[in-house]
Amino acid sequence: MTMVKFLLIFNFLQVEACLRTSEKKLPNLQTCTRESNFGKKAENDAKIVGGITAENNQWPFITRLTIGFDDGQEALCGGTIIDNNWVLTAAHCCDGASWINATFSDLRVSRTESKEYTFRASKIKKHPQYRASTFRNDVCLLKFNEDIIASDPDGDVQMACLTDTLPKQGSGCWIAGWGMTSFDGATSNRLRQATVKIMDKSYCLLNSEYPSSWIKREMICAGNLDNNGDGLTDGGVDSCQGDSGGPLICGIDGKAALVGVVSWGNGCASEGFPGIYSSAAYSSTYNWIRRTVNPKTTNAVNRALDWILNLF
Ligand SMILES: *[C@@H]1O[C@H](CO)[C@@H](O)[C@H](O)[C@H]1NC(C)=O
């Protein structure tokens, strides 16, 4: 069953054990500054602070989102801090939401940890060309009036780096989320992470059972490659329900670069059906993010393009 990786917190949808703890830890990648993401060309790289290997804060740029609906239901998603006041998530997490809260410096859902803090998004901006029927452009920006990073007393909360470079076929990247593991009582609320391999679109189409028309240019397949040689990508690792909107992070030039956003898949972690991520590195998406967060980083041509996009 093809579905978005979205989970209503109190209404049972589909819960599978997918996102397994990886033995491989994230390498010591650098996080970014506002200047390197949105300023002039990264002349301030020397100021970049923060590694991501600390036990309790391997994912300083991840945030746990609670999505609220008018009927009182709530849902769980992930998001990535890309600026002091902005988080990137999936558009299907923003669809129909009446409010969205983001919790930072969080490790366990059930416990209110001493360091965690929560802000409510002041603006919810879905990509103007998001299509719920095809999951095209499944990205959404959340704006916060509060300073996300400056509010963290000890520097454990940082922003991921933006990139317009898609890593090569077979590159190892990382996913993380609070997507639920089971409904037999053995739930672990702790943030989990896994390693996945980036797939070229041609490799993905050749080795998966997705119809080719489903995998659009601005989507990325990632998961296990076909290691057993049966012509299908292997199962065993994936994002799953509740992980939607969370980061697909790759190490690019020693930096933790946000390459994609958890979007959809057929089931979770099944053979021949790798996870599908919305690309944050695809040029039109990358440019939409940059001009939405900081209109000054863009030019008149891009602003005109944005205006046209908003007509559809
Ligand atoms: C959402 O966040 C706001 C601001 O921190 C807080 O007042 C409110 O209680 C939160 N709502 C929920 C349901 O967590």
The ligand as a Tripos MOL2 file, in Angstrom:
@<TRIPOS>MOLECULE
LIG
   14    14     1     0     0
SMALL
NO_CHARGES

@<TRIPOS>ATOM
      1 C1          2.4330   24.3170   21.2060 C.3       1 LIG1
      2 O1          3.4370   25.2390   21.5240 O.3       1 LIG1
      3 C2          2.9910   26.3600   22.2530 C.3       1 LIG1
      4 C3          4.1520   27.3000   22.3710 C.3       1 LIG1
      5 O2          5.2430   26.7060   22.9910 O.3       1 LIG1
      6 C4          2.4390   25.8970   23.6090 C.3       1 LIG1
      7 O3          1.9290   26.9990   24.3330 O.3       1 LIG1
      8 C5          1.3470   24.8770   23.3910 C.3       1 LIG1
      9 O4          0.9320   24.3350   24.6220 O.3       1 LIG1
     10 C6          1.8350   23.7510   22.4860 C.3       1 LIG1
     11 N1          0.7150   22.8790   22.2020 N.am      1 LIG1
     12 C7          0.8300   21.5740   22.3030 C.2       1 LIG1
     13 C8         -0.4120   20.7950   22.0100 C.3       1 LIG1
     14 O5          1.8570   21.0000   22.5990 O.2       1 LIG1
@<TRIPOS>BOND
     1     1     2 1
     2     1    10 1
     3     2     3 1
     4     3     4 1
     5     3     6 1
     6     4     5 1
     7     6     7 1
     8     6     8 1
     9     8     9 1
    10     8    10 1
    11    10    11 1
    12    11    12 1
    13    12    13 1
    14    12    14 2
@<TRIPOS>SUBSTRUCTURE
     1 LIG1         1 GROUP 0 **** ****
